[in-house]
Amino acid sequence: MIHTDIAEILCVKPKTKKRTKTMEEDVKKKKNKKTMKIEGEVVVMKKNLLDFKDAMASFLDRVHELLGRRVSLHLISSLQPDPANEKRGRLGKAAHLEKWVTKIKTSVTAEETAFAVTFDWDESMGPPAAFVIKNHHHSQFYLKSLTLRNFPGVEGGPIHFVCNSWIYPTHRYRSDRVFFSNKAYLPSETPELIKELREEELKNLRGNEKGGELKEWDRVYDYAYYNDLGAPDKGPDSARPVLGGSPEFPYPRRGKTGRKPTKSDSKSESRLALLNLNIYVPRDERFSHVKFSDFLAYALKSVTQVLVPEIASVCDKTINEFDSFEDVFHLYDGSIKLANGHTISKLRDVIPWEMFRELVRNDGERFLKFPLPDVLKESRSAWRTDEEFAREMLAGLNPVVISRLQEFPPKSNLDSTRYGNQHSSIREEHIKHHMNGLTVQEALEQNKLYILDHHDALMPYLTRINSTNTKTYATRTLLLLQEDGTLKPLAIELSLPHAQGESHGSVSKIFTPAEKGVEGSVWQLAKAYAAVNDSGYHQLISHWLHTHAVIEPFIIASNRQLSVVHPIYKLLHPHFRDTMNINALARHVLINSDGVLERTVFPGRYAMEMSSSIYKSWVFTDQALPRDLLKRGVAIENPDSDNGVELLIEDYPFAVDGLEIWSAIKTWVTEYCSFYYKNDKAVQNDTEIQSWWTELRTEGHGDLQHESWWPSMQTCDDLIETCTIIIWVASALHAAVNFGQYPYAGFLPNRPTVSRRFMPEPGTEEYTELEENEEVAFLKTITPQLQTLLGISIIEILSMHSTDEIYLGQRDSPNWTADDEPLEAFKRFGKSLELIENNIIRRNNDKKFKNRTGPVNIPYTLLYPNTTDYTREGGLTGKGIPNSVSI
């Protein structure tokens, strides 16, 4: 009788006999209910990733536990509605994590702990579809999974809940934290009793009502412009334009932080102090491994805070100059000696953790001893050869720009009314002696002329860039495809804006290959100017814009519009890991005003503005590798070939390996999507997919929303191609342009990022110096010592695989889905990647393919999937495709 609803009694007219009978029936039903014990295991991790001083928090959690304020879990029925809300499943009785006080340890490492949990469960409620967890402790913990073992009547054994989420104390949340089982559902197929929970969870993640600065426990994914790069309160030199939201400066959106605007510019967002790395990203987007996150955070902080001001004061040679190549080699052979006393003490005080001590190796009295880059391991001069210079356009760290020359002389696409005549000045007489007996027309007809063209990208900014300490050119490099498959440089064009103004066109000089005398030295400098252009374009466009920046809107839209039980969310989620956090750190210390990128790469303060200009021509569908190769003219359509394309450069390592990877990804995505979408109508009727795609276009890439090339998302093919592109960009494309940085650019003379003076003219002191001491003249032209040390420090970090890396073809949990067919398809995907690994090894060992190793003898492994590697060793391996835009 006690359980009878009093409100109901008061609202109903007394009918004693009938009411007594009903109440007696209820009691009888309750007696007949079959309650069973469900044993489960909960895996948690207590340690905060960037907090090494949480002993007090752990102590307070134990106190809370002893006072009865515990961690509780409630299973949610898939069959019985909640009496208080019939749209939701009924909650089971609370269960608690057992033996918290004795199991959780206080340590400086992140360790997983498995807790037993026992649920009292009414058998009539059926298998649980979700559960609620409430943290009544003082501090947060990381919830990895809940597994219910041997649940009666469930096919396939245990019920798995893959969580991977930080759980803060309950008072931090507006609604309960809910987790669903690993079964995937399209919106229309969702069990009725969890539909509302599914929709509510998405509303929580959108956080539409959340104003002000977002806190670490907020789970809000929202969009913002790149208005946090500048620091206008410091003065006009530190101000930067807002990127995104305007026709002049379009840009992909970033994650919202909600910080206040600056005092001097209401459109710019205030910045955190450089030492404050607590930049808001949703907590579950932060790095998941303590050692790696500690390494990254302290490395970036200490490099910018310590190396820049300290190196200049402790170097014992000519300030900011290398005197010879041997001086540069010494960075790897013996490093730089530091003075004793205060400087050493200060450095050690600000470098507290072992991983970063490894970065700035302190070997006795030596500092900054870097690993020997691969480009120097075989020979210390091979990097200077023309063959290696050209080969790196196909197999180096930026193999995504070279294109086939389809008309001669090369033409410019810049607006002639604004920039005048910008067409190339290269003529046949410049190159005919290097054409291996071919005429230009014959070479064009035989698809043998190629170009590395940075002219149009740089020319509009060159006047402003050269008003700084940088002195550089817009370059075009012409190459000939030879019979042995290698490329031969024919000419390099160095162009400047006309002295009378941009509208008067460009002024160009043409340089051709030479080996000896001052002509040979001039040719080496010409290659260096081309390399400077390529290095800047690589870092700003190929790497940052075309992988990091363009993927972030997909991450935000996916979390806002696709439920965690949506099959496409499950497909894409591994490819978003860590990216928002990496990008937030990049905005904080790398691409911001006066940040590392501006200090070390030639566009300087105009770097991000230049990347905005190039974003105007970004086309999502062209990011598909076959489309990209066709657009650059390095492949032709061939319906009989795999992927429908045929390479015109047979020995093009990036393209050859990439097409195999692309094909494997697309096959996997096709099999996966076909399991859930039986026809085009299923895509059209998927409300979450349609909302996702609309928001992605109109918000995430809103500045390009009216472009006609966006897929309509009305067919299965649209969905498959879109998902394949996203996975390709986040995994393989990023791996190809990221992890080769230290092997090739760790020796900066091979990939200089700055040029400080123009090509020496005959009769000048600089020309005389070039004649008398070519090495000194070369080193005085390219990146100076200070920026070299800073640049090498950063790219060493960026090139490292983390110790918790998850590679393409791997998942963080074998229980990521409950559906057998997708699991089998994923196994096939892994097997296909293993075959590709064998193919890459075979091709690298085939002497016929000269571009796969080259004069420097570096086997091309940047697209080696590493699917078979579960060692979790990490480091500078130069191989492996992580699932996501990771470092």
Buried (B, 14 or more C-beta within 10 A) or exposed (E): EEEEEEEEEEEEEEEEEEBEEEBEEEEEEEEEEEEEEBEBBBBBBBBBBBEBEBEEBBEBBBEBBEEEBBBBBBBBBBBBBBEEEEEBBBBBEBBBBEEBEEBBEBEEEBEEBEBEBEBEBBEBBBBBBBBBBBBBBBBBBBBBBBBBEEBEEBEEEEBBBBBBBBBBBBEBBEEBBBBBBBBBBBBEEBBEBBBBBBBBBBEBBBBEEBEEEBBBBBBBBBBBBBBBBBBBBBEEEBBBBBBBBEEEBBBBBBBBBBBEEBEEBEEBBBBBEBEEBEBBBBBBBBBBBBBBBBBBBBBBBBBBBBBBEBBEEBBEEEEBBBBEBEBBBBBBEEBBBBEEEEBBEEBEEBBEBEBBBEBBEBEEEEBBBBBBBBBBEBBBEBBBBBBBBBBBBBBBBBBBBBBBBEEBBBBBEBEEEEBBEBBBBBEEEBBEEBBEEBEBEEBBEEBBBBBBBBBBBBBBBBEBBBEEEBBBBBBBBBBBBBEEBBBBBBBBBBBBBBEEEBEEBBBBBBBBBBEEEBEBBBBBBBBBBBBBBBBBBBBBBBBBBBBBBBBBBBBBBBBBBBBBBBBBBBBBBBBBBBBBBBBBBBBBBBBBBBBBBBBBBBBBBBBBBBBBBBBEEBBBBBBBBBBBBBEBBBBBEEEEBEBEBBBBBEBBBBBBBBBBBBBBBBBBBBBBBEBBBEEBEBBBBBEBBBBBBBBBBEBBBBBBEEEEEBBEBBBBEBBBBBBBBBBBBBBBBBBBBBBBBBBBBBBBBBBBBBBBBBBBEEEEEBBBBBBEBBBBBBBBBBBBBBBBBBBBBBBBBBBBBBBBBBBBBBBBBEBBBBBEEBBEBBEEBBEBBBEBBEBBEEBBEEEEBBBBBBBBEBBBBBBBBBBBBEEEEBEBBBBBBBBBBBB
